[in-house]
C-alpha cells in the first residue's frame, strides 16, 4: 500500500491552515431544486492540526425527508426552532473568508451553500478555493482496491482503512455536520502524512 502513497501527492499540497466544511440537509436534490441545510459544520485546521470545530443549526424552508432524518436524526419539529441561515451567515462567512475550503463530496455540499447565498441575497466572502477530498482520493483508492462510488471513496471507508478513530461511532453511527467535518479533517491530514512519506 505504501507504494501507492505517491498517488496522495495532491494532499501534500494542502496549506497548513484551511477549513473543512460539511452539511446535513433536508434530503437530496429533486425537481424543486437543492435541499435545504439543517446543520453546517466547520472544522478549523491550523498548522496541520484541528484547532476549532463548530456547528450551525439552521431552520430549513423545506421539510426534512424521512430518509434524511434517519441519517442525521434531526426532526422537523427540532429544526423549526433553529435560527435561519441568513441570520447566521455573517458568522459562517467569517470562517470561510480567505480560506481554502475542504469538503468530502464537494459536488453535493458546495452547490447547496451557493444556492443558499443566492436565495437569501447574501454576499460570498473571498475564498482561496474548494478542495474535494473525496475526488482527490480516487487514484489512491483505485490503486489500493478500496471500493467507492463514481464520486470516490466514502468517509467511512477511508476512516476504516486508514485506522482513524470513528467519531460517528460515539454517537451510534448518526451523521452530524460537525462530527463529519472533524472526521474529514483527520482523514485529510493522515492522507497528507502518508503522501509525504514517499517524498522524504
N, CA, C and O atoms as a DFTB+ gen file, in Angstrom:
800 C
 N C O
     1  1       0.826      -1.205       0.000
     2  2       0.000       0.000       0.000
     3  2       0.863       1.258       0.000
     4  3       0.480       2.275      -0.579
     5  1       2.038       1.191       0.654
     6  2       2.897       2.374       0.733
     7  2       3.351       2.826      -0.645
     8  3       3.568       4.015      -0.874
     9  1       3.500       1.856      -1.580
    10  2       3.920       2.209      -2.929
    11  2       2.885       3.099      -3.602
    12  3       3.221       3.915      -4.461
    13  1       1.641       2.941      -3.215
    14  2       0.563       3.741      -3.799
    15  2       0.479       5.133      -3.177
    16  3      -0.260       5.985      -3.669
    17  1       1.226       5.370      -2.105
    18  2       1.111       6.644      -1.412
    19  2       1.524       7.838      -2.265
    20  3       1.139       8.974      -1.988
    21  1       2.317       7.569      -3.312
    22  2       2.679       8.664      -4.214
    23  2       1.449       9.243      -4.897
    24  3       1.471      10.376      -5.377
    25  1       0.370       8.454      -4.937
    26  2      -0.877       8.934      -5.527
    27  2      -1.607       9.906      -4.595
    28  3      -2.630      10.479      -4.969
    29  1      -1.082      10.086      -3.393
    30  2      -1.657      11.045      -2.443
    31  2      -0.965      12.400      -2.517
    32  3      -1.148      13.247      -1.643
    33  1      -0.171      12.600      -3.561
    34  2       0.609      13.846      -3.661
    35  2      -0.254      15.089      -3.549
    36  3       0.191      16.105      -3.014
    37  1      -1.493      15.022      -4.052
    38  2      -2.340      16.220      -4.038
    39  2      -2.657      16.657      -2.612
    40  3      -2.837      17.846      -2.351
    41  1      -2.726      15.686      -1.678
    42  2      -2.979      16.047      -0.276
    43  2      -1.766      16.755       0.337
    44  3      -1.909      17.552       1.264
    45  1      -0.574      16.459      -0.188
    46  2       0.618      17.130       0.339
    47  2       0.664      18.595      -0.069
    48  3       1.460      19.365       0.469
    49  1      -0.182      18.986      -1.013
    50  2      -0.228      20.373      -1.459
    51  2      -1.189      21.231      -0.636
    52  3      -1.267      22.444      -0.831
    53  1      -1.913      20.604       0.277
    54  2      -2.804      21.380       1.141
    55  2      -1.990      22.367       1.968
    56  3      -0.888      22.041       2.411
    57  1      -2.518      23.565       2.180
    58  2      -1.814      24.509       3.055
    59  2      -1.842      24.021       4.496
    60  3      -2.617      23.124       4.829
    61  1      -1.024      24.587       5.337
    62  2      -1.017      24.206       6.753
    63  2      -2.309      24.619       7.452
    64  3      -2.728      23.993       8.426
    65  1      -2.937      25.684       6.941
    66  2      -4.169      26.218       7.532
    67  2      -5.295      26.164       6.494
    68  3      -5.129      26.633       5.368
    69  1      -6.423      25.598       6.872
    70  2      -7.595      25.561       5.997
    71  2      -8.811      25.220       6.850
    72  3      -8.677      24.981       8.050
    73  1      -9.980      25.195       6.251
    74  2     -11.168      24.770       6.983
    75  2     -11.809      23.592       6.257
    76  3     -11.678      23.447       5.041
    77  1     -12.500      22.760       7.018
    78  2     -13.251      21.643       6.462
    79  2     -14.731      21.897       6.749
    80  3     -15.107      22.238       7.870
    81  1     -15.556      21.727       5.729
    82  2     -16.978      22.042       5.844
    83  2     -17.814      20.810       5.509
    84  3     -17.460      20.020       4.634
    85  1     -18.921      20.663       6.218
    86  2     -19.863      19.587       5.923
    87  2     -21.271      20.084       6.227
    88  3     -21.464      20.958       7.072
    89  1     -22.255      19.517       5.528
    90  2     -23.646      19.870       5.802
    91  2     -24.485      18.617       5.995
    92  3     -24.173      17.553       5.461
    93  1     -25.544      18.762       6.760
    94  2     -26.637      17.794       6.782
    95  2     -27.860      18.549       6.276
    96  3     -28.072      19.710       6.629
    97  1     -28.655      17.890       5.455
    98  2     -29.709      18.602       4.728
    99  2     -31.081      17.951       4.907
   100  3     -31.240      16.958       5.617
   101  1     -32.068      18.554       4.229
   102  2     -33.438      18.032       4.262
   103  2     -33.599      16.812       3.366
   104  3     -34.627      16.137       3.424
   105  1     -32.601      16.519       2.540
   106  2     -32.698      15.372       1.638
   107  2     -31.771      15.538       0.455
   108  3     -30.699      16.132       0.575
   109  1     -32.178      15.017      -0.681
   110  2     -31.397      15.093      -1.907
   111  2     -32.014      16.106      -2.864
   112  3     -33.192      16.436      -2.729
   113  1     -31.242      16.608      -3.828
   114  2     -31.823      17.489      -4.847
   115  2     -32.949      16.772      -5.585
   116  3     -32.864      15.570      -5.837
   117  1     -34.010      17.515      -5.932
   118  2     -35.122      16.936      -6.686
   119  2     -35.654      17.961      -7.676
   120  3     -34.978      18.944      -7.980
   121  1     -36.854      17.738      -8.176
   122  2     -37.419      18.638      -9.189
   123  2     -37.641      20.050      -8.659
   124  3     -37.810      20.991      -9.435
   125  1     -37.640      20.193      -7.337
   126  2     -37.810      21.512      -6.720
   127  2     -36.493      22.185      -6.387
   128  3     -36.473      23.234      -5.744
   129  1     -35.390      21.584      -6.822
   130  2     -34.078      22.195      -6.605
   131  2     -33.296      21.544      -5.483
   132  3     -33.644      20.458      -5.021
   133  1     -32.238      22.210      -5.046
   134  2     -31.389      21.662      -3.980
   135  2     -32.144      21.562      -2.655
   136  3     -33.114      22.287      -2.439
   137  1     -31.709      20.676      -1.778
   138  2     -32.306      20.593      -0.443
   139  2     -31.877      21.785       0.405
   140  3     -31.019      22.573       0.008
   141  1     -32.480      21.897       1.560
   142  2     -32.111      22.953       2.498
   143  2     -31.102      22.421       3.513
   144  3     -31.087      21.232       3.831
   145  1     -30.269      23.314       4.007
   146  2     -29.297      22.970       5.042
   147  2     -29.997      22.918       6.401
   148  3     -30.759      23.817       6.757
   149  1     -29.725      21.854       7.147
   150  2     -30.247      21.720       8.503
   151  2     -29.136      21.999       9.517
   152  3     -29.351      22.691      10.513
   153  1     -27.953      21.456       9.252
   154  2     -26.783      21.798      10.064
   155  2     -25.586      21.992       9.148
   156  3     -25.472      21.344       8.107
   157  1     -24.703      22.883       9.545
   158  2     -23.473      23.164       8.803
   159  2     -22.319      23.117       9.786
   160  3     -22.279      23.883      10.749
   161  1     -21.380      22.213       9.538
   162  2     -20.238      22.058      10.431
   163  2     -18.969      22.588       9.810
   164  3     -18.724      22.397       8.619
   165  1     -18.166      23.249      10.605
   166  2     -16.877      23.767      10.156
   167  2     -15.812      23.349      11.165
   168  3     -15.944      23.584      12.366
   169  1     -14.759      22.727      10.652
   170  2     -13.593      22.401      11.467
   171  2     -12.410      23.203      10.958
   172  3     -12.094      23.176       9.768
   173  1     -11.768      23.905      11.850
   174  2     -10.633      24.764      11.508
   175  2      -9.341      23.996      11.727
   176  3      -9.078      23.502      12.824
   177  1      -8.543      23.901      10.681
   178  2      -7.227      23.267      10.775
   179  2      -6.163      24.358      10.771
   180  3      -6.099      25.171       9.849
   181  1      -5.339      24.369      11.798
   182  2      -4.254      25.342      11.900
   183  2      -2.954      24.583      12.156
   184  3      -2.871      23.762      13.070
   185  1      -1.949      24.866      11.343
   186  2      -0.664      24.181      11.458
   187  2      -0.856      22.656      11.430
   188  3      -0.232      21.918      12.192
   189  1      -1.731      22.215      10.535
   190  2      -1.987      20.803      10.267
   191  2      -2.630      20.056      11.439
   192  3      -2.520      18.834      11.529
   193  1      -3.292      20.774      12.323
   194  2      -3.976      20.131      13.444
   195  2      -5.326      20.816      13.652
   196  3      -5.483      22.001      13.355
   197  1      -6.293      20.063      14.162
   198  2      -7.613      20.637      14.423
   199  2      -7.522      21.647      15.557
   200  3      -7.088      21.323      16.663
   201  1      -7.936      22.867      15.267
   202  2      -7.853      23.941      16.256
   203  2      -9.220      24.303      16.829
   204  3      -9.325      24.758      17.968
   205  1     -10.263      24.096      16.031
   206  2     -11.605      24.504      16.456
   207  2     -12.627      23.767      15.608
   208  3     -12.360      23.401      14.463
   209  1     -13.802      23.555      16.188
   210  2     -14.893      22.940      15.445
   211  2     -16.200      23.524      15.939
   212  3     -16.397      23.698      17.142
   213  1     -17.102      23.830      14.997
   214  2     -18.361      24.481      15.356
   215  2     -19.468      23.972      14.444
   216  3     -19.217      23.581      13.304
   217  1     -20.690      23.981      14.956
   218  2     -21.835      23.568      14.140
   219  2     -22.919      24.642      14.191
   220  3     -23.261      25.146      15.261
   221  1     -23.450      24.980      13.027
   222  2     -24.548      25.933      12.917
   223  2     -25.817      25.151      12.589
   224  3     -25.853      24.409      11.607
   225  1     -26.844      25.311      13.397
   226  2     -28.131      24.665      13.158
   227  2     -29.046      25.680      12.497
   228  3     -29.338      26.728      13.072
   229  1     -29.503      25.367      11.279
   230  2     -30.265      26.352      10.514
   231  2     -31.670      25.836      10.206
   232  3     -31.857      24.666       9.871
   233  1     -32.645      26.724      10.323
   234  2     -34.050      26.367      10.098
   235  2     -34.323      26.254       8.600
   236  3     -34.211      27.248       7.881
   237  1     -34.678      25.064       8.116
   238  2     -34.927      24.900       6.683
   239  2     -36.306      25.404       6.288
   240  3     -37.218      25.472       7.112
   241  1     -36.444      25.754       5.016
   242  2     -37.746      26.127       4.473
   243  2     -38.489      24.892       3.981
   244  3     -39.720      24.866       3.953
   245  1     -37.726      23.860       3.591
   246  2     -38.324      22.608       3.135
   247  2     -38.400      21.612       4.287
   248  3     -37.672      21.726       5.273
   249  1     -39.285      20.643       4.147
   250  2     -39.418      19.616       5.172
   251  2     -38.283      18.608       5.059
   252  3     -37.797      18.326       3.964
   253  1     -37.872      18.077       6.180
   254  2     -36.832      17.057       6.214
   255  2     -37.463      15.718       5.829
   256  3     -38.460      15.300       6.418
   257  1     -36.877      15.057       4.842
   258  2     -37.403      13.761       4.413
   259  2     -37.142      12.709       5.487
   260  3     -36.260      12.868       6.331
   261  1     -37.923      11.634       5.440
   262  2     -37.738      10.564       6.419
   263  2     -36.354       9.942       6.283
   264  3     -35.718       9.592       7.278
   265  1     -35.891       9.807       5.034
   266  2     -34.564       9.223       4.806
   267  2     -33.468      10.094       5.410
   268  3     -32.550       9.594       6.060
   269  1     -33.577      11.410       5.188
   270  2     -32.572      12.320       5.738
   271  2     -32.615      12.305       7.258
   272  3     -31.575      12.331       7.917
   273  1     -33.828      12.264       7.812
   274  2     -33.961      12.246       9.267
   275  2     -33.328      10.991       9.857
   276  3     -32.760      11.036      10.948
   277  1     -33.423       9.871       9.140
   278  2     -32.820       8.634       9.631
   279  2     -31.300       8.702       9.605
   280  3     -30.633       7.977      10.343
   281  1     -30.747       9.571       8.758
   282  2     -29.293       9.714       8.650
   283  2     -28.731      10.612       9.737
   284  3     -27.757      10.263      10.404
   285  1     -29.367      11.796       9.913
   286  2     -28.796      12.743      10.891
   287  2     -29.600      12.885      12.173
   288  3     -29.146      13.537      13.114
   289  1     -30.781      12.289      12.228
   290  2     -31.524      12.246      13.478
   291  2     -32.230      13.523      13.889
   292  3     -32.695      13.627      15.024
   293  1     -32.322      14.508      12.988
   294  2     -32.967      15.780      13.316
   295  2     -34.382      15.792      12.760
   296  3     -34.587      15.554      11.570
   297  1     -35.352      16.068      13.612
   298  2     -36.751      16.073      13.195
   299  2     -37.164      17.454      12.702
   300  3     -36.483      18.448      12.954
   301  1     -38.286      17.500      11.996
   302  2     -38.817      18.786      11.543
   303  2     -39.199      19.676      12.721
   304  3     -39.070      20.898      12.655
   305  1     -39.665      19.057      13.787
   306  2     -40.043      19.828      14.973
   307  2     -38.808      20.489      15.601
   308  3     -38.862      21.646      16.017
   309  1     -37.709      19.753      15.664
   310  2     -36.473      20.328      16.205
   311  2     -35.963      21.456      15.310
   312  3     -35.589      22.525      15.792
   313  1     -35.955      21.202      14.004
   314  2     -35.409      22.178      13.055
   315  2     -36.214      23.464      13.027
   316  3     -35.678      24.525      12.706
   317  1     -37.485      23.385      13.356
   318  2     -38.340      24.583      13.348
   319  2     -37.874      25.600      14.387
   320  3     -38.193      26.784      14.284
   321  1     -37.128      25.145      15.380
   322  2     -36.648      26.042      16.421
   323  2     -35.274      26.626      16.161
   324  3     -34.779      27.422      16.958
   325  1     -34.644      26.237      15.044
   326  2     -33.309      26.743      14.719
   327  2     -33.400      28.145      14.141
   328  3     -34.448      28.540      13.628
   329  1     -32.300      28.909      14.219
   330  2     -32.228      30.227      13.573
   331  2     -32.096      30.051      12.063
   332  3     -31.593      29.032      11.591
   333  1     -32.547      31.044      11.318
   334  2     -32.492      30.971       9.859
   335  2     -31.047      31.050       9.363
   336  3     -30.161      31.543      10.061
   337  1     -30.832      30.556       8.148
   338  2     -29.498      30.546       7.546
   339  2     -28.963      31.962       7.407
   340  3     -27.813      32.225       7.760
   341  1     -29.782      32.882       6.896
   342  2     -29.296      34.243       6.654
   343  2     -28.951      34.957       7.950
   344  3     -28.064      35.810       7.966
   345  1     -29.641      34.621       9.042
   346  2     -29.352      35.238      10.341
   347  2     -27.950      34.855      10.823
   348  3     -27.301      35.630      11.525
   349  1     -27.482      33.656      10.443
   350  2     -26.188      33.157      10.907
   351  2     -25.068      33.323       9.875
   352  3     -23.913      32.999      10.150
   353  1     -25.413      33.823       8.698
   354  2     -24.449      33.832       7.602
   355  2     -23.190      34.634       7.906
   356  3     -22.092      34.196       7.564
   357  1     -23.319      35.783       8.531
   358  2     -22.135      36.604       8.794
   359  2     -21.096      35.845       9.615
   360  3     -19.896      35.964       9.369
   361  1     -21.554      35.079      10.575
   362  2     -20.625      34.295      11.391
   363  2     -20.016      33.159      10.573
   364  3     -18.823      32.879      10.688
   365  1     -20.832      32.507       9.748
   366  2     -20.321      31.446       8.878
   367  2     -19.299      32.008       7.905
   368  3     -18.234      31.425       7.701
   369  1     -19.634      33.150       7.304
   370  2     -18.767      33.760       6.288
   371  2     -17.404      34.136       6.851
   372  3     -16.409      34.110       6.126
   373  1     -17.345      34.483       8.132
   374  2     -16.065      34.827       8.749
   375  2     -15.123      33.628       8.749
   376  3     -13.911      33.778       8.590
   377  1     -15.693      32.434       8.928
   378  2     -14.869      31.217       8.886
   379  2     -14.386      30.934       7.466
   380  3     -13.277      30.434       7.276
   381  1     -15.210      31.249       6.471
   382  2     -14.863      30.947       5.081
   383  2     -13.871      31.948       4.486
   384  3     -13.112      31.605       3.580
   385  1     -13.875      33.157       4.982
   386  2     -13.117      34.254       4.374
   387  2     -11.630      33.934       4.217
   388  3     -10.935      33.610       5.180
   389  1     -11.170      34.036       2.976
   390  2      -9.745      33.877       2.621
   391  2      -9.206      32.477       2.922
   392  3      -7.995      32.297       3.050
   393  1     -10.087      31.492       3.035
   394  2      -9.646      30.134       3.369
   395  2      -9.804      29.192       2.181
   396  3     -10.655      29.403       1.317
   397  1      -8.970      28.145       2.148
   398  2      -9.240      27.004       1.295
   399  2     -10.268      26.162       2.029
   400  3     -10.106      25.860       3.211
   401  1     -11.335      25.781       1.319
   402  2     -12.419      25.029       1.937
   403  2     -12.350      23.584       1.453
   404  3     -12.532      23.311       0.267
   405  1     -12.088      22.666       2.373
   406  2     -12.026      21.243       2.071
   407  2     -13.391      20.626       2.371
   408  3     -13.939      20.813       3.458
   409  1     -13.934      19.891       1.404
   410  2     -15.235      19.239       1.572
   411  2     -15.132      17.817       1.028
   412  3     -14.628      17.605      -0.075
   413  1     -15.610      16.848       1.800
   414  2     -15.676      15.476       1.298
   415  2     -17.011      15.344       0.566
   416  3     -18.073      15.352       1.188
   417  1     -16.945      15.223      -0.753
   418  2     -18.103      15.258      -1.658
   419  2     -18.555      16.706      -1.869
   420  3     -19.706      17.059      -1.611
   421  1     -17.626      17.524      -2.341
   422  2     -17.901      18.944      -2.579
   423  2     -18.979      19.149      -3.634
   424  3     -19.678      20.162      -3.609
   425  1     -19.126      18.205      -4.561
   426  2     -20.128      18.369      -5.617
   427  2     -21.546      18.348      -5.052
   428  3     -22.483      18.778      -5.725
   429  1     -21.712      17.857      -3.835
   430  2     -23.020      17.897      -3.166
   431  2     -23.155      19.139      -2.301
   432  3     -24.104      19.907      -2.457
   433  1     -22.216      19.336      -1.396
   434  2     -22.349      20.405      -0.396
   435  2     -22.188      21.813      -0.967
   436  3     -22.961      22.710      -0.629
   437  1     -21.199      22.012      -1.820
   438  2     -20.881      23.383      -2.234
   439  2     -22.005      24.031      -3.046
   440  3     -22.316      25.195      -2.794
   441  1     -22.630      23.342      -4.006
   442  2     -23.748      23.972      -4.713
   443  2     -24.901      24.358      -3.790
   444  3     -25.604      25.337      -4.041
   445  1     -25.092      23.581      -2.714
   446  2     -26.155      23.910      -1.760
   447  2     -25.815      25.192      -1.009
   448  3     -26.688      26.028      -0.775
   449  1     -24.547      25.346      -0.631
   450  2     -24.102      26.594       0.010
   451  2     -24.362      27.774      -0.923
   452  3     -24.932      28.786      -0.515
   453  1     -23.941      27.634      -2.172
   454  2     -24.116      28.724      -3.143
   455  2     -25.594      29.023      -3.370
   456  3     -25.973      30.184      -3.523
   457  1     -26.425      27.993      -3.394
   458  2     -27.864      28.182      -3.559
   459  2     -28.443      29.001      -2.419
   460  3     -29.277      29.878      -2.645
   461  1     -28.008      28.721      -1.192
   462  2     -28.500      29.473      -0.040
   463  2     -28.031      30.926      -0.079
   464  3     -28.793      31.835       0.249
   465  1     -26.787      31.145      -0.476
   466  2     -26.261      32.505      -0.576
   467  2     -27.072      33.300      -1.590
   468  3     -27.426      34.454      -1.348
   469  1     -27.365      32.671      -2.732
   470  2     -28.154      33.336      -3.778
   471  2     -29.600      33.544      -3.322
   472  3     -30.174      34.614      -3.524
   473  1     -30.175      32.523      -2.712
   474  2     -31.578      32.573      -2.306
   475  2     -31.853      33.696      -1.312
   476  3     -32.873      34.381      -1.393
   477  1     -30.931      33.872      -0.378
   478  2     -31.114      34.891       0.657
   479  2     -30.452      36.224       0.302
   480  3     -30.392      37.134       1.128
   481  1     -29.951      36.332      -0.946
   482  2     -29.310      37.565      -1.418
   483  2     -28.161      37.979      -0.502
   484  3     -28.051      39.141      -0.110
   485  1     -27.307      37.009      -0.167
   486  2     -26.162      37.253       0.703
   487  2     -24.901      37.448      -0.134
   488  3     -24.924      37.250      -1.349
   489  1     -23.816      37.829       0.504
   490  2     -22.544      38.027      -0.189
   491  2     -21.558      36.943       0.225
   492  3     -21.340      36.705       1.413
   493  1     -20.963      36.286      -0.779
   494  2     -19.939      35.279      -0.505
   495  2     -18.604      35.976      -0.291
   496  3     -18.196      36.784      -1.125
   497  1     -17.920      35.684       0.799
   498  2     -16.607      36.310       1.027
   499  2     -15.582      35.734       0.056
   500  3     -15.806      34.664      -0.511
   501  1     -14.469      36.420      -0.142
   502  2     -13.414      35.851      -0.989
   503  2     -12.845      34.598      -0.334
   504  3     -12.596      34.581       0.871
   505  1     -12.639      33.543      -1.134
   506  2     -12.065      32.303      -0.622
   507  2     -10.897      31.894      -1.512
   508  3     -10.764      32.383      -2.634
   509  1     -10.058      31.003      -1.012
   510  2      -8.925      30.515      -1.800
   511  2      -9.347      29.452      -2.808
   512  3      -8.669      29.241      -3.814
   513  1     -10.452      28.793      -2.542
   514  2     -10.933      27.748      -3.432
   515  2     -11.587      26.637      -2.649
   516  3     -11.651      26.673      -1.420
   517  1     -12.082      25.630      -3.391
   518  2     -12.736      24.471      -2.781
   519  2     -11.990      23.215      -3.221
   520  3     -11.743      23.015      -4.411
   521  1     -11.634      22.372      -2.255
   522  2     -10.876      21.143      -2.485
   523  2     -11.752      19.973      -2.089
   524  3     -12.176      19.880      -0.937
   525  1     -12.035      19.065      -3.036
   526  2     -12.855      17.889      -2.730
   527  2     -11.952      16.730      -2.320
   528  3     -11.271      16.141      -3.159
   529  1     -11.949      16.409      -1.039
   530  2     -11.092      15.330      -0.542
   531  2     -11.549      13.971      -1.064
   532  3     -10.745      13.043      -1.150
   533  1     -12.819      13.843      -1.409
   534  2     -13.318      12.572      -1.933
   535  2     -12.776      12.306      -3.340
   536  3     -12.284      11.213      -3.620
   537  1     -12.866      13.295      -4.215
   538  2     -12.339      13.129      -5.574
   539  2     -10.814      13.002      -5.561
   540  3     -10.242      12.253      -6.353
   541  1     -10.168      13.730      -4.666
   542  2      -8.704      13.685      -4.600
   543  2      -8.201      12.311      -4.192
   544  3      -7.074      11.935      -4.514
   545  1      -9.037      11.561      -3.485
   546  2      -8.629      10.237      -3.004
   547  2      -8.869       9.130      -4.021
   548  3      -8.465       7.992      -3.786
   549  1      -9.517       9.434      -5.150
   550  2      -9.883       8.395      -6.116
   551  2      -8.686       7.606      -6.646
   552  3      -8.729       6.376      -6.607
   553  1      -7.608       8.249      -7.145
   554  2      -6.490       7.461      -7.688
   555  2      -5.899       6.481      -6.671
   556  3      -5.613       5.330      -7.001
   557  1      -5.720       6.946      -5.442
   558  2      -5.163       6.088      -4.388
   559  2      -6.126       4.950      -4.066
   560  3      -5.705       3.804      -3.911
   561  1      -7.419       5.264      -3.963
   562  2      -8.417       4.246      -3.643
   563  2      -8.470       3.173      -4.729
   564  3      -8.558       1.982      -4.430
   565  1      -8.417       3.596      -5.975
   566  2      -8.455       2.630      -7.079
   567  2      -7.218       1.744      -7.067
   568  3      -7.311       0.540      -7.306
   569  1      -6.067       2.332      -6.791
   570  2      -4.812       1.563      -6.796
   571  2      -4.741       0.575      -5.645
   572  3      -4.095      -0.467      -5.762
   573  1      -5.395       0.888      -4.535
   574  2      -5.354       0.008      -3.364
   575  2      -6.549      -0.931      -3.302
   576  3      -6.639      -1.759      -2.395
   577  1      -7.478      -0.811      -4.267
   578  2      -8.644      -1.684      -4.289
   579  2      -9.721      -1.299      -3.302
   580  3     -10.590      -2.112      -2.986
   581  1      -9.680      -0.063      -2.805
   582  2     -10.702       0.390      -1.865
   583  2     -11.977       0.712      -2.639
   584  3     -11.940       1.528      -3.559
   585  1     -13.089       0.101      -2.293
   586  2     -14.326       0.346      -3.039
   587  2     -14.847       1.756      -2.835
   588  3     -14.600       2.389      -1.808
   589  1     -15.567       2.231      -3.829
   590  2     -16.158       3.562      -3.752
   591  2     -17.077       3.789      -4.935
   592  3     -17.065       3.018      -5.894
   593  1     -17.866       4.836      -4.869
   594  2     -18.761       5.186      -5.963
   595  2     -17.996       6.003      -6.997
   596  3     -16.784       6.186      -6.877
   597  1     -18.707       6.496      -8.016
   598  2     -18.069       7.348      -9.016
   599  2     -17.572       8.656      -8.404
   600  3     -16.723       9.338      -8.977
   601  1     -18.109       8.995      -7.235
   602  2     -17.679      10.225      -6.557
   603  2     -16.372      10.035      -5.808
   604  3     -15.688      11.003      -5.475
   605  1     -16.023       8.753      -5.540
   606  2     -14.822       8.461      -4.790
   607  2     -15.137       7.659      -3.541
   608  3     -16.299       7.336      -3.293
   609  1     -14.118       7.330      -2.744
   610  2     -14.328       6.539      -1.531
   611  2     -15.069       7.343      -0.463
   612  3     -14.872       8.550      -0.326
   613  1     -15.913       6.658       0.279
   614  2     -16.680       7.332       1.325
   615  2     -15.789       7.684       2.510
   616  3     -14.692       7.149       2.672
   617  1     -16.292       8.596       3.327
   618  2     -15.563       8.984       4.536
   619  2     -15.438       7.796       5.483
   620  3     -14.408       7.622       6.135
   621  1     -16.484       6.985       5.558
   622  2     -16.442       5.795       6.417
   623  2     -15.361       4.822       5.952
   624  3     -14.609       4.287       6.766
   625  1     -15.284       4.592       4.624
   626  2     -14.302       3.647       4.083
   627  2     -12.881       4.123       4.346
   628  3     -12.021       3.329       4.726
   629  1     -12.627       5.414       4.147
   630  2     -11.292       5.963       4.377
   631  2     -10.934       5.926       5.857
   632  3      -9.798       5.623       6.222
   633  1     -11.904       6.234       6.702
   634  2     -11.680       6.192       8.149
   635  2     -11.226       4.800       8.576
   636  3     -10.290       4.658       9.363
   637  1     -11.894       3.778       8.054
   638  2     -11.598       2.397       8.442
   639  2     -10.243       1.942       7.911
   640  3      -9.431       1.399       8.660
   641  1      -9.994       2.164       6.614
   642  2      -8.767       1.651       6.011
   643  2      -7.529       2.380       6.527
   644  3      -6.439       1.808       6.546
   645  1      -7.687       3.638       6.945
   646  2      -6.558       4.415       7.456
   647  2      -6.353       4.228       8.964
   648  3      -5.390       4.742       9.533
   649  1      -7.260       3.493       9.599
   650  2      -7.118       3.228      11.027
   651  2      -7.367       4.447      11.896
   652  3      -6.753       4.599      12.951
   653  1      -8.268       5.316      11.454
   654  2      -8.584       6.539      12.192
   655  2      -9.784       6.288      13.108
   656  3     -10.687       5.527      12.758
   657  1      -9.792       6.916      14.262
   658  2     -10.919       6.780      15.186
   659  2     -12.216       7.210      14.505
   660  3     -12.285       8.281      13.902
   661  1     -13.230       6.374      14.606
   662  2     -14.531       6.660      14.015
   663  2     -15.344       7.513      14.990
   664  3     -15.891       6.997      15.965
   665  1     -15.417       8.794      14.728
   666  2     -16.111       9.701      15.639
   667  2     -17.613       9.455      15.655
   668  3     -18.270       9.661      16.675
   669  1     -18.161       9.007      14.508
   670  2     -19.600       8.738      14.455
   671  2     -19.993       7.604      15.408
   672  3     -21.104       7.586      15.938
   673  1     -19.074       6.664      15.618
   674  2     -19.378       5.503      16.460
   675  2     -19.751       5.925      17.873
   676  3     -20.501       5.232      18.561
   677  1     -19.220       7.071      18.303
   678  2     -19.526       7.566      19.647
   679  2     -20.982       8.018      19.764
   680  3     -21.521       8.143      20.864
   681  1     -21.609       8.264      18.601
   682  2     -22.984       8.763      18.595
   683  2     -23.916       7.778      17.880
   684  3     -24.893       8.175      17.244
   685  1     -23.597       6.506      17.996
   686  2     -24.455       5.482      17.433
   687  2     -24.503       5.460      15.921
   688  3     -25.464       4.963      15.333
   689  1     -23.464       5.998      15.282
   690  2     -23.406       5.982      13.825
   691  2     -24.160       7.110      13.156
   692  3     -24.187       7.197      11.928
   693  1     -24.776       7.981      13.949
   694  2     -25.532       9.104      13.385
   695  2     -24.579      10.095      12.716
   696  3     -23.526      10.425      13.262
   697  1     -24.958      10.559      11.536
   698  2     -24.169      11.583      10.854
   699  2     -24.412      12.932      11.524
   700  3     -25.510      13.213      12.003
   701  1     -23.383      13.751      11.549
   702  2     -23.515      15.112      12.044
   703  2     -22.544      15.995      11.294
   704  3     -21.425      15.572      11.003
   705  1     -22.946      17.212      10.974
   706  2     -22.093      18.093      10.175
   707  2     -20.776      18.395      10.885
   708  3     -19.718      18.410      10.256
   709  1     -20.841      18.633      12.190
   710  2     -19.623      18.938      12.936
   711  2     -18.733      17.701      13.044
   712  3     -17.526      17.775      12.815
   713  1     -19.336      16.568      13.392
   714  2     -18.567      15.323      13.502
   715  2     -17.920      14.967      12.174
   716  3     -16.743      14.610      12.123
   717  1     -18.701      15.065      11.094
   718  2     -18.176      14.675       9.784
   719  2     -17.098      15.629       9.290
   720  3     -16.172      15.209       8.596
   721  1     -17.206      16.909       9.640
   722  2     -16.140      17.839       9.245
   723  2     -14.852      17.519      10.010
   724  3     -13.758      17.634       9.457
   725  1     -14.980      17.117      11.277
   726  2     -13.810      16.705      12.053
   727  2     -13.199      15.436      11.454
   728  3     -11.980      15.321      11.327
   729  1     -14.065      14.488      11.090
   730  2     -13.597      13.231      10.516
   731  2     -12.866      13.487       9.204
   732  3     -11.804      12.914       8.961
   733  1     -13.425      14.341       8.363
   734  2     -12.800      14.656       7.074
   735  2     -11.471      15.369       7.264
   736  3     -10.543      15.175       6.478
   737  1     -11.372      16.192       8.301
   738  2     -10.101      16.867       8.590
   739  2      -9.045      15.850       8.987
   740  3      -7.904      15.930       8.532
   741  1      -9.418      14.887       9.839
   742  2      -8.467      13.852      10.254
   743  2      -8.025      13.004       9.069
   744  3      -6.843      12.690       8.934
   745  1      -8.971      12.633       8.208
   746  2      -8.651      11.835       7.024
   747  2      -7.693      12.600       6.116
   748  3      -6.716      12.032       5.630
   749  1      -7.962      13.878       5.885
   750  2      -7.114      14.686       5.001
   751  2      -5.691      14.785       5.528
   752  3      -4.730      14.734       4.760
   753  1      -5.562      14.927       6.845
   754  2      -4.224      15.062       7.414
   755  2      -3.452      13.739       7.403
   756  3      -2.236      13.734       7.217
   757  1      -4.149      12.623       7.601
   758  2      -3.479      11.322       7.500
   759  2      -3.069      11.066       6.048
   760  3      -1.983      10.548       5.790
   761  1      -3.929      11.426       5.110
   762  2      -3.586      11.267       3.698
   763  2      -2.384      12.148       3.346
   764  3      -1.510      11.732       2.585
   765  1      -2.339      13.360       3.900
   766  2      -1.189      14.245       3.675
   767  2       0.091      13.608       4.233
   768  3       1.130      13.588       3.573
   769  1      -0.009      13.094       5.454
   770  2       1.148      12.463       6.102
   771  2       1.648      11.275       5.284
   772  3       2.849      11.141       5.051
   773  1       0.736      10.422       4.852
   774  2       1.100       9.233       4.087
   775  2       1.703       9.618       2.734
   776  3       2.614       8.953       2.240
   777  1       1.185      10.699       2.141
   778  2       1.719      11.152       0.869
   779  2       3.115      11.718       1.001
   780  3       3.915      11.645       0.069
   781  1       3.406      12.281       2.157
   782  2       4.729      12.866       2.394
   783  2       5.806      11.820       2.661
   784  3       6.991      12.076       2.452
   785  1       5.389      10.634       3.126
   786  2       6.352       9.593       3.486
   787  2       7.242       9.241       2.306
   788  3       8.452       9.077       2.462
   789  1       6.639       9.125       1.114
   790  2       7.413       8.724      -0.046
   791  2       8.220       9.862      -0.648
   792  3       8.993       9.665      -1.585
   793  1       8.029      11.065      -0.092
   794  2       8.766      12.214      -0.636
   795  2       9.974      12.568       0.212
   796  3      10.759      13.447      -0.144
   797  1      10.118      11.875       1.338
   798  2      11.242      12.153       2.230
   799  2      12.527      11.555       1.656
   800  3      13.591      11.681       2.262
